[in-house]
Amino acid sequence: MIKALIFDFDGTLANTLPFTFSKIINLSKKYKVEGQEEEIIEKIRAKTPHELMKEFQISWFKIPIILWEIRQAQKTLYHHIDKIKIFPGIKSLLKELKNKNIRLFIYSSNIKKNIDAFLKKEKIADYFEKIFVGSNLLGKDRDLLNILNKEGLKNDEVYYVADEIRDVLACQKVGIKMIGVSWGLVGESGLKKAGVDYLVKKPEEILKLV
């Protein structure tokens, strides 16, 4: 029996994709990544972090610098929160899940300040018990296990709702079923290719799974 849903933030609840893509293009130019902008974005959508490192010839020595760049971009996002839209259907979904007594959490690699500001702006903060912020942008499996342990939940009592290939891989490592959302970063074909457990095209479809 499903007792809880853990939601990703970027590309799942909040449409930060335009902001993310602009920052990706800026980074790609800075690190002299070859290819047209559309081509680079498609590769970001379709490949795992490790595949991207190989594709873009990024050494492990550069990872701390790139992760720092990503953190700086996330800090900049705070000043644009008012422009970030919630995906259609999310608010009504959260209300229905709460009515079903499903526990709701957020787990994201974004910074908590951004998430708090967005939830407050959209008036949905009260739906979530806790917000968990991950320390590892390249892997989420350990953090997901820690959340289960802290909240007294078993693997088969939880779904993770997210939009990226790295999310699929993390869930597969720890034995958590994932609901992939087609409106996020990777899209339907990428999630299917990664082997996601469930795929939804509209938020209300999640209700059928719980």
Residue pairs with C-beta under 8 A, 6 or more apart in sequence:
1 157
2 102
2 157
2 158
2 159
2 209
2 210
3 102
3 103
3 153
3 157
3 158
4 102
4 103
4 104
4 105
4 151
4 153
4 157
4 158
4 159
5 97
5 102
5 103
5 104
5 105
5 158
5 159
5 160
5 161
5 179
5 206
5 210
6 105
6 106
6 107
6 132
6 144
6 147
6 158
6 159
6 160
6 161
7 13
7 104
7 105
7 106
7 107
7 128
7 161
7 162
8 106
8 107
8 108
8 160
8 161
8 162
8 163
8 164
8 167
8 184
9 16
9 106
9 108
9 110
9 114
9 115
9 118
10 16
10 17
10 20
10 108
10 109
10 110
10 163
10 184
10 185
11 17
11 20
11 162
11 163
11 164
11 181
11 183
11 184
11 185
12 87
12 161
12 162
12 163
12 181
12 184
13 86
13 87
13 90
13 106
13 118
14 84
14 85
14 86
14 87
14 118
15 84
15 85
15 86
15 87
16 77
16 84
16 110
17 184
17 185
19 77
19 80
19 84
20 185
21 41
23 70
23 73
24 40
24 41
24 44
25 37
25 40
25 41
27 33
27 66
27 69
28 35
28 37
28 40
28 56
30 69
31 56
31 58
31 62
31 66
33 40
33 56
35 43
43 52
43 55
43 56
44 52
44 185
45 185
45 186
45 187
45 190
46 165
46 186
46 190
46 193
47 55
47 165
48 165
48 166
48 169
49 137
49 138
49 166
50 138
52 58
53 59
53 60
53 63
58 66
63 138
67 137
70 137
71 111
74 110
74 111
74 114
75 111
77 84
77 110
77 114
78 111
78 113
78 114
78 117
81 114
81 117
81 118
81 121
82 121
84 118
86 118
86 122
86 124
87 183
87 203
88 203
89 202
89 203
89 204
90 124
90 203
91 122
91 124
92 203
92 204
93 203
93 204
93 206
93 207
94 104
94 124
94 127
95 127
96 204
96 207
97 104
97 127
97 206
97 207
97 210
98 104
98 127
100 207
100 210
102 210
103 129
103 151
104 127
104 128
104 129
105 128
105 129
105 130
105 131
105 132
105 147
105 151
106 115
106 128
106 130
106 131
106 132
107 131
107 132
107 133
107 134
107 140
107 143
107 144
107 147
107 160
108 115
108 131
108 132
108 133
108 134
109 133
109 134
109 136
109 137
109 140
110 133
111 133
112 131
112 133
115 131
115 133
116 125
116 131
119 125
119 128
119 131
130 151
132 143
132 147
134 140
134 143
135 143
136 142
136 143
138 166
139 166
139 169
139 170
140 166
140 167
140 170
141 169
141 170
141 171
141 173
141 174
144 160
144 170
144 171
144 174
144 176
145 174
147 153
148 154
148 155
148 158
148 174
148 176
155 174
155 175
155 176
156 177
158 176
158 177
159 176
159 177
159 178
159 179
159 198
159 209
159 210
160 167
160 170
160 171
160 176
160 177
160 178
160 179
161 178
161 179
161 181
161 206
162 168
162 178
162 179
162 180
162 181
162 184
163 180
163 181
163 183
163 184
163 185
163 186
163 191
164 184
164 185
164 186
165 186
165 190
165 191
165 194
167 178
167 180
168 178
168 180
168 191
168 194
168 195
168 196
169 194
171 177
171 178
171 197
172 195
177 197
177 198
178 196
178 197
178 198
179 196
179 197
179 198
179 199
179 200
179 206
179 209
180 186
180 191
180 194
180 196
180 197
180 198
180 199
180 200
181 200
181 203
182 188
182 191
182 199
182 200
182 201
183 201
186 194
188 199
188 201
191 199
192 199
198 209
200 206
200 209
